[in-house]
Amino acid sequence: MPLVHRCAADPAPARLLVGRDLADFAAGAPPVTDATALPSPPPPLGTFEV
């Protein structure tokens, strides 16, 4: 299954950006470095339960 379809079918749907769309989305965003990185928030309850 192509990546774009897998992104859209995920429980947390996402969009895959490439080319001009990706450049426009990232324009002006500063890079994340070790000095500026923040911890990820905890996942929602039940995310990793089977």
N, C-alpha and C positions, 0 to 999 in steps of 0.2 A: 504494500500500500504506500503510495507516495507520501513524503513527509508532510506536505500541506494538508492532506486528508487526515493523517494521524493527529496533527495538531488540533484540527477542528473537532475530531471525535473524542478527544480527551475529556475526562470529567470536569476539568477546568479549561474550557475551550480557549484556544490561542490562534493567532494569525501569524503566518510566516511572511516576513517582509524581505524583499530582495531588491537589488538595484536602486533606482531613484527613491522608491518608497522607504527603503532602509536608510539611505543617506538623509532623507528629509526627517525621519523619525529621530535619528541620532545627532542631527546637526546641533552643534553647540553644547552637547552634553559632555561634562568633564569625565575623564576616565576614572574608574574606581581603582584606588591603590590600597596597599596594606594599611597605609596611614589613614585613609578615609573610609575604609570598609566598615560596615556594621554587621552584627550577627543576623542571621536569618530568623524570622519569627517562627515559633513552633507551628507544626502542621495542625490542621483542624483535627479534633478528636475523631477517631475511627478511620483516619487515612490509611494506616498501615495494618489494620486489623483484617483478618480473613474471615 
